[in-house]
Amino acid sequence: MSRSHHDSSHTHGPSHRLLRVGENIRHALSEIFARGEIHDPSLEEISVTVTEVRCSPDLRNATVFVMPLGGVNEKDVVEGLNRSRKYIRGQLSRMVSMKYLPNLKFTGDGSFGEADHIEQLLHSPHVAQDLDKDD
């Protein structure tokens, strides 16, 4: 039996396998960062949180979403991680067992900024005025 061109699995986001691989990589990267073995000036004494890892469907590439503690120097931290990605990938290869380890691309996680913006909107006088009205 052949698969339909309208297979619904592609419309619901990443597969369980992609999510599981991304989560395994995220945990391993968190451990690598916690050890503090990455020697880049922009990463010294900076605590980095890995919020998400999204793998491409072929598992050849992974986008790593990171956030430095307090959001301080996010651009510099992301640049430092991208400069150190060969070393990080080498460390990762010792911790994650995969046939092909994905190429890593680090980027800042904008979801915290979006959450702050939504929080500000919800507490704005215009929204508070609408919430105080009786239905």
N, C-alpha and C positions, 0 to 999 in steps of 0.2 A: 504494500500500500504506500503510495507516495504522499508526501506532505503537500498540503494546500499552500498556495501563494498567500493566502490570508491567514496564516498561522498566527494565532493571538499571542503567542509567547513573546513576540518581538514588541508588542505594544505595551507590555506591562513592566518594562525596565529590565535591569540586569538579572541574569539567571542566578540561582542559588549558588552555583559553582563560582561565578564571578564575585559574588558577595563574600563567599567563604575565603577565596584566595585574597581578596582585598583586605579582609579583616585579619588574616594571618600575617600579611605584609605589614599592616598597621601596627599590630602588636610587636612584631620584630623591630620595626623602625623605632617605636617608642623605647624599647629596651636599648637599642643602639644609642639613641640620644641621651638616655638616662645615664649611660656610662661616661659620657663626656669625652669621648675619644676623637672627636672630629676637631681638627686643628685648623680653624679658620678664624681670622680676627673678628669677623662679624658675628660669630657664634660663641665667643668666649663669655662665660658666665651668663648665658641666656638659656632659659628653660623653654623648650619647644614642645608644643602639643601637636600630635598628629590627629586631626579630626576625622579624616576619611581618606581612603585609597580607592580610586576608581580605575579598574582595569579595562583595557580594550577587549572586545569579544575574542580576539585571537591570543590574548594574554601576552602580547609582545610589548605593550606600553602600559604604564600606570601613571596616573596623575595623583600626586600626593598633596593633600590639602593640609597646610600647617598654620599654626598660630603661635607666635611667641607670647610668653606670659605677659599679660597686660596689653598686648598688641603693640609693644614698643619696638621700633625699628623693623617693622614687618618686611619692608622692601629689602633692606640690607640682609636680613636673616634668610629670606627666600633666595636671594642672589648667592649668599654663602653656601647654602645647601645645594644649589645647582652647580656651583663650582666644585663641590666635594662629592658629587653624585657617584663618581667612579669608585671612590673609597667606600662610600655608603653601600653601593651595590655589591661590592666585594664582601663586606661584612654581612650583608643580607643573605648572600649566597651560602654562607656557613650556617645560617639559622633556618632558612626556608628551603624545603626540598621540592624543587620543581625541575622539569625537563629544561625549560627555558625561563630564566628569570627576566621579568619585564624591564625595559628601560624606564628609568624614573624621571619624572618631571615634577619639580616642586612648585607649588603656587600658594598664595595666601588664601585663607578661607574667609570669604566675604560674608558668610552667614551670620557672624556675630555682629557685624555692622548693620546688617539688615534687621536683625532682631532688636538692636538698640533703636533704630529708626522707627520701627513699628511700635516699640514701647513709648517713644516720645510722642508719636501720633495719638496713641490711645490716651495719653495723659494731657493732650492739648485741650485748651478751653473749649474749642468747638465740639470735640467729641464728648467731653465731660458734660457739656450742656445737653447734648442729645441723650446721654445715658441717664441724666437726672429727670427727664420728662417721664411723667406717668403715662402708661399705655391706656 
